[in-house]
Structures are given as structure tokens and as C-alpha cells.
Amino acid sequence: MHAFDILGDPVRRRILELLADGEAAAGEVADVIRAEFGISQPAVSQHLRVLREAGFTTVRAEGTRRIYAVEAEALHEVDEWLTPFRGFWEPKLAALDTEIARGKRARRQQESS
């Protein structure tokens, strides 16, 4: 399955967002996803399984709990696909960074006057 097939599902994207903050137990993930999407615990487990089998997450046992974490290597395919498109936004982000720095400098100069 292609990375974008996996990431095309909003539930799986949200799970990865949750795990981007660090490891989480399957039950913790399920609680958030059930509250936000109104799906059953078995449905959340299915999404976790798809992510695990596609290599987007890892899982380890800790007693009776299953601890999930993002597997960053799987996101490499997405990063590679985006490479040709970076030219569209990188100059704009650099210009924004310059303007933010100018604004900060101007505020400091006003405060010291």
C-alpha cells in the first residue's frame, strides 16, 4: 500500500499526530480517537494495525499494554514525494522568516527608544 493510501484516512493521520508527541498506549490513543471520531475501539485497533503493518508505527508490549510510536522511516517516502514541490513554498517561508525578524528588530528598537 502506498504511503498516501495510508495517510489519506483522517483517523490514521490523527493517530500519527498523537504519536508525534511521543509513545502512547493503544488504550490512550483509542480514547482520543473514539471521542473525536465516534468510532468503536475495534475500529481504532484496525487503524493501528494498518499503520503498524505499513511500517508507520512500531508497537511494543509493556505488561498487558501495547505501546505505539511513530516509525519515522516510513515518512521518508512522503518526504521524497514532496521534494519537487518544496520550491513552491520554501521561498515564501524564507521571506516570512525575514519579515518576522524585521518586525522583532523594529519592536526592540522602539522599546529601547
Contacts in CASP RR format, 6 or more apart in sequence:
PFRMAT RR
TARGET T0000
AUTHOR 0000-0000-0000
METHOD contacts of the structure
MODEL  1
MHAFDILGDPVRRRILELLADGEAAAGEVADVIRAEFGISQPAVSQHLRV
LREAGFTTVRAEGTRRIYAVEAEALHEVDEWLTPFRGFWEPKLAALDTEI
ARGKRARRQQESS
1 54 0 8 1.000
2 77 0 8 1.000
3 54 0 8 1.000
3 56 0 8 1.000
3 74 0 8 1.000
3 75 0 8 1.000
3 77 0 8 1.000
3 78 0 8 1.000
3 81 0 8 1.000
4 78 0 8 1.000
4 81 0 8 1.000
6 12 0 8 1.000
6 50 0 8 1.000
6 51 0 8 1.000
6 54 0 8 1.000
6 56 0 8 1.000
7 13 0 8 1.000
7 16 0 8 1.000
7 78 0 8 1.000
9 47 0 8 1.000
10 37 0 8 1.000
11 33 0 8 1.000
11 37 0 8 1.000
11 39 0 8 1.000
11 43 0 8 1.000
11 44 0 8 1.000
11 47 0 8 1.000
12 47 0 8 1.000
12 50 0 8 1.000
12 51 0 8 1.000
12 56 0 8 1.000
14 32 0 8 1.000
14 33 0 8 1.000
14 36 0 8 1.000
14 37 0 8 1.000
15 29 0 8 1.000
15 33 0 8 1.000
15 44 0 8 1.000
15 47 0 8 1.000
15 48 0 8 1.000
15 51 0 8 1.000
15 57 0 8 1.000
15 68 0 8 1.000
16 51 0 8 1.000
16 56 0 8 1.000
16 57 0 8 1.000
16 70 0 8 1.000
18 24 0 8 1.000
18 29 0 8 1.000
18 32 0 8 1.000
18 33 0 8 1.000
19 29 0 8 1.000
19 57 0 8 1.000
19 68 0 8 1.000
19 69 0 8 1.000
19 70 0 8 1.000
20 70 0 8 1.000
22 69 0 8 1.000
22 70 0 8 1.000
23 67 0 8 1.000
23 68 0 8 1.000
23 69 0 8 1.000
24 67 0 8 1.000
24 68 0 8 1.000
25 62 0 8 1.000
25 65 0 8 1.000
25 66 0 8 1.000
25 67 0 8 1.000
25 68 0 8 1.000
26 44 0 8 1.000
26 45 0 8 1.000
26 48 0 8 1.000
26 59 0 8 1.000
26 65 0 8 1.000
26 66 0 8 1.000
26 67 0 8 1.000
26 68 0 8 1.000
27 41 0 8 1.000
27 65 0 8 1.000
29 44 0 8 1.000
29 48 0 8 1.000
29 68 0 8 1.000
30 41 0 8 1.000
30 44 0 8 1.000
30 45 0 8 1.000
33 39 0 8 1.000
33 44 0 8 1.000
33 47 0 8 1.000
34 40 0 8 1.000
34 41 0 8 1.000
34 44 0 8 1.000
48 57 0 8 1.000
48 59 0 8 1.000
48 68 0 8 1.000
51 57 0 8 1.000
51 68 0 8 1.000
52 58 0 8 1.000
52 59 0 8 1.000
52 68 0 8 1.000
54 74 0 8 1.000
55 71 0 8 1.000
55 73 0 8 1.000
55 74 0 8 1.000
56 70 0 8 1.000
56 71 0 8 1.000
56 74 0 8 1.000
56 75 0 8 1.000
57 68 0 8 1.000
57 69 0 8 1.000
57 70 0 8 1.000
57 71 0 8 1.000
58 68 0 8 1.000
58 69 0 8 1.000
58 71 0 8 1.000
59 66 0 8 1.000
59 67 0 8 1.000
59 68 0 8 1.000
59 69 0 8 1.000
60 66 0 8 1.000
60 67 0 8 1.000
60 69 0 8 1.000
61 67 0 8 1.000
END
